[in-house]
């Protein structure tokens, strides 16, 4: 199989016109995170198998959250990607001769005309299906992006364990990553309503969070909403 990724941002101009800017010379990392069976069931593989996450039966939002979660762990643990590439003048990068499986694609923030864009990490199954249900072995992806939030960031812990609240740990520890390196940690518990806010952060850095030790019997997903990280533990 193969994967072609187009990194582009769109700018609205007068009269409803749209200008497409290619993100050239952008370094891109490709990780294989899971194998896939004939009935499209995923099994985490390699170093990704140690992370307590759910990889099957996810919603579309859940896939985005899983990509953000795994990208943060990969940065923190300095995992070696399967392949790396750099976008060309059209903002395109291609990876050939890939085995079937589930892949994670990440790229750093990109500054363009004074605005910093953050390409979203994403997961893609190879091969993939088109709208008619046919298998595609040469997949093309156009990642979404957001404008990088600057300043203060907050993490909020959410628990999905109705009826089993007594099994929750008394507290959990969250690591704050600055460009992939651990910058600090915060303890979340009932006393601070399971939330913490970091003030006066470097506006030129990319910030992410990871849960240091996921409690036994739980999985974790991180949903990034601007400068707020919603970190969910599910029983």
Secondary structure, DSSP 8 states (H G I E B T S, - for coil): -EEEEE-EEEEE-GGG-EEEEE-TT-EEEEEEEEEE-TT--EEE-GGGGGS----SS--HHHHHHHHHHHHHHHHHTT---SEEEE--TTSEEEE-S--SEEEEEEE-EEEETTEEEEE--EEEEESEE-TTS-EESEEEE---EEE---S-EEEEEEEE-TT-GGGS-SEEEEEEEETTEEEEEEEEEGGGTTEEEE-S--TTS-EEEEESS--TT-EEEEEEETTEEEEEEE-
